[in-house]
């Protein structure tokens, strides 16, 4: 068992962000006409759900109890697409920064591998969003 309570707080923050991101990308996909971009965003939403499940598994193993999800808000629903993409790039890169201390605090190899996969996915999301940003700008 990991004694660091700060670690579980970081994981809770990450779980909330993953749930919000998944819902956001699904909503944003519905606002686009380009089928390739829709598919990119839907895949990103699925990635975020995968991350949520991985983090939830970690949280349950570390605390012995399931995570109680908060309410998802779609805060960027009314903004233009370029602004939404721009904010998403920042959020993806911030997620990488959030995951680093979690990665370093973990001892379990499987969890470390999960975090490395999540970090790589987040970096890939930022790259895809940069492409979309330049396309729609």
C-alpha positions as CSV (number, residue, x, y, z in Angstrom):
1,X,0.0,0.0,0.0
2,X,1.3,3.5,-0.8
3,X,1.4,5.8,2.2
4,X,1.5,9.0,0.2
5,X,-2.0,10.5,0.4
6,X,-0.9,13.3,-2.0
7,X,-0.6,10.6,-4.7
8,X,-4.2,9.6,-4.4
9,X,-5.3,13.3,-4.6
10,X,-3.3,13.7,-7.8
11,X,-5.0,10.6,-9.2
12,X,-8.4,11.9,-8.2
13,X,-7.7,15.2,-10.1
14,X,-6.5,13.2,-13.1
15,X,-9.7,11.1,-13.0
16,X,-11.9,14.2,-13.0
17,X,-9.9,15.7,-15.9
18,X,-10.0,12.5,-18.0
19,X,-13.8,12.3,-17.6
20,X,-14.2,15.9,-18.6
21,X,-11.9,15.5,-21.6
22,X,-13.7,12.4,-22.9
23,X,-17.0,14.2,-22.8
24,X,-15.5,17.4,-24.3
25,X,-14.0,15.6,-27.3
26,X,-17.2,13.7,-28.0
27,X,-19.1,17.0,-28.0
28,X,-16.5,18.8,-30.1
29,X,-16.6,15.9,-32.7
30,X,-20.3,16.5,-33.1
31,X,-19.6,20.1,-34.0
32,X,-17.3,19.3,-36.9
33,X,-18.2,18.5,-40.5
34,X,-14.9,16.9,-41.5
35,X,-15.2,13.1,-41.0
36,X,-11.5,12.6,-40.4
37,X,-11.4,15.2,-37.7
38,X,-14.6,13.8,-36.2
39,X,-12.9,10.4,-36.1
40,X,-9.7,11.8,-34.5
41,X,-11.7,13.5,-31.8
42,X,-13.8,10.4,-31.1
43,X,-10.7,8.3,-30.8
44,X,-9.3,10.9,-28.4
45,X,-12.5,10.6,-26.4
46,X,-12.0,6.8,-26.3
47,X,-8.4,7.2,-25.2
48,X,-9.5,9.5,-22.3
49,X,-12.0,6.8,-21.3
50,X,-9.2,4.2,-21.3
51,X,-7.1,6.5,-19.2
52,X,-10.0,6.9,-16.8
53,X,-10.3,3.2,-16.4
54,X,-6.5,2.7,-15.9
55,X,-6.4,5.5,-13.3
56,X,-9.5,4.2,-11.6
57,X,-7.9,0.8,-11.3
58,X,-4.9,2.4,-9.6
59,X,-7.0,4.5,-7.3
60,X,-9.0,1.4,-6.2
61,X,-5.8,-0.6,-5.5
62,X,-4.2,2.3,-3.6
63,X,-7.2,3.2,-1.5
64,X,-9.3,0.0,-1.4
65,X,-12.4,1.9,-2.6
66,X,-13.8,3.1,-5.9
67,X,-13.5,6.6,-7.1
68,X,-16.7,8.7,-6.8
69,X,-16.8,10.7,-10.0
70,X,-17.8,14.3,-9.9
71,X,-20.1,16.1,-12.3
72,X,-18.9,16.7,-15.8
73,X,-19.4,20.2,-17.1
74,X,-19.0,21.1,-20.8
75,X,-17.6,24.5,-20.1
76,X,-16.4,25.3,-23.7
77,X,-19.6,24.3,-25.5
78,X,-20.4,27.8,-26.8
79,X,-16.9,28.9,-27.8
80,X,-15.7,28.8,-31.4
81,X,-13.9,25.6,-32.5
82,X,-10.4,27.2,-32.8
83,X,-10.6,28.5,-29.2
84,X,-11.7,25.1,-28.1
85,X,-8.9,23.4,-29.8
86,X,-6.4,25.9,-28.5
87,X,-7.5,25.4,-24.9
88,X,-7.4,21.6,-25.5
89,X,-3.8,21.7,-26.6
90,X,-2.9,23.4,-23.3
91,X,-5.0,20.9,-21.3
92,X,-3.3,18.0,-22.9
93,X,0.2,19.4,-22.1
94,X,-0.9,20.2,-18.6
95,X,-2.1,16.6,-18.2
96,X,1.5,15.4,-19.0
97,X,2.8,17.6,-16.2
98,X,0.2,16.2,-13.8
99,X,1.1,12.6,-14.6
100,X,4.9,13.0,-14.1
101,X,4.8,13.1,-10.3
102,X,2.3,10.3,-10.3
103,X,4.6,8.2,-12.5
104,X,7.6,8.9,-10.2
105,X,5.7,8.1,-7.0
106,X,4.5,4.7,-8.2
107,X,6.4,1.5,-7.5
108,X,4.1,-1.0,-9.3
109,X,5.6,-1.7,-12.7
110,X,2.2,-2.3,-14.3
111,X,1.0,1.1,-13.0
112,X,4.2,2.8,-14.2
113,X,3.5,1.3,-17.7
114,X,-0.1,2.6,-17.6
115,X,1.1,6.0,-16.8
116,X,3.7,6.0,-19.6
117,X,1.0,4.9,-22.0
118,X,-1.3,7.7,-20.8
119,X,1.5,10.3,-21.1
120,X,2.3,9.2,-24.6
121,X,-1.4,9.4,-25.6
122,X,-1.7,12.9,-24.1
123,X,1.4,14.0,-26.1
124,X,-0.1,12.5,-29.3
125,X,-3.4,14.3,-28.6
126,X,-1.6,17.6,-28.4
127,X,0.1,16.9,-31.7
128,X,-3.2,16.0,-33.4
129,X,-4.8,19.1,-31.9
130,X,-2.0,21.2,-33.2
131,X,-2.7,19.9,-36.7
132,X,-6.4,20.7,-36.3
133,X,-5.6,24.1,-34.9
134,X,-3.5,25.0,-37.9
135,X,-6.2,23.6,-40.2
136,X,-9.1,25.6,-38.7
137,X,-7.2,28.8,-37.8
